[in-house]
Amino acid sequence: MELCLGTAQFGMDYGVQGACRPSSSQVYGIIKYALTHGIHAFDSASAYGRAECVVGGYLKQDAQARQEIRMVSKLAPDAFGQAGKGQWGKLARRQAQESLAALGLAGFAAYLLHQAGMVYDKDAVRALYEVKEAGLAEKVGVSVYTPDEARKALEYDMLEVIQVPYNVFDHRLDQCGFFAEAKAKGVVVYARSTLLQGLLLMDAESLPGKVQFAQGYLKRFLRICNRYGQPPLRAAVGYVKKHMGIDYIVFGVDSLAQLKEYRAVMAEGIPDEMAEEFQKEFETVEERLVNPARWKP
């Protein structure tokens, strides 16, 4: 399992706490440190504000970094607009080219559908595949949010990468058999939302209004952490790290100090019995807990 540095924080305010974006010079320091310390997979999207441009600002001045980086990016959710389906492939290729130009790269390791609902439209999937056929990406895939979307993605041989949400609270994909099927098909799985947009690191007594409902779950998580003497970050990351069906953990930072901390906890781990307790404790949770789109004020 490898780390994949997410770049959403580089282009916009992100997370339940609305963390502020780091400056360009801070981002450059983060990228340099990551590449120097063996983190070569990066995740971005055209929808992440100026993220691609900011990362590109660094890559365009560092030829070695351009050779080492393995960039994943995503087609804008509204990329096809009102265009007829006959134009979709052209639009997908054009947007991939625009993102590559912003990044200063010749091609992506993977290019994904960002609008998960498109996975139900075979014409959208076929249009995305034209990005690979044009030599602009080694693989294409989709970023999903629900088990139904994940299982649907597995029906396409063209989709070789699937990015999914996964954390101590979210066991939906285990329960529906997704990981076993993905491994059998040789699909590369990227897991995001390891910290559930930062919720798992927050103080249970001072949650923002839109996630007040999660207080009980968070207190139960923290009780288990305390019982095993594990900090929440190590517990959350260590839980995901144990999963044999995940190839990459996508994580975001807004400072170099956070990146160093994340690397440190990734090198450690948690006891098997602690992971088993998380599985039992959170076997069944509210759907809104694991779907930030439903975190309404």
Salt bridges, closest charged atoms under 4 A:
ASP13 OD1 - ARG21 NE 3.79
ASP43 OD2 - LYS74 NZ 2.86
ASP121 OD2 - LYS85 NZ 3.44
ASP123 OD2 - LYS85 NZ 3.02
GLU130 OE1 - ARG93 NH1 2.32
GLU133 OE2 - ARG126 NH2 3.18
GLU138 OE2 - ARG70 NH1 2.75
GLU155 OE1 - LYS152 NZ 2.94
ASP157 OD1 - LYS185 NZ 3.42
GLU160 OE1 - LYS132 NZ 2.76
GLU160 OE2 - LYS139 NZ 3.88
ASP170 OD1 - ARG172 NE 2.79
ASP174 OD1 - HIS243 NE2 2.71
GLU181 OE1 - ARG151 NH2 3.15
GLU205 OE2 - LYS219 NZ 3.09
GLU268 OE1 - ARG234 NE 2.57
ASP272 OD1 - LYS242 NZ 2.61
GLU277 OE2 - ARG227 NH2 2.02
GLU281 OE2 - ARG220 NE 2.78
GLU286 OE1 - ARG288 NE 2.72
GLU287 OE2 - ARG172 NH1 3.72
GLU287 OE1 - ARG294 NH1 2.61
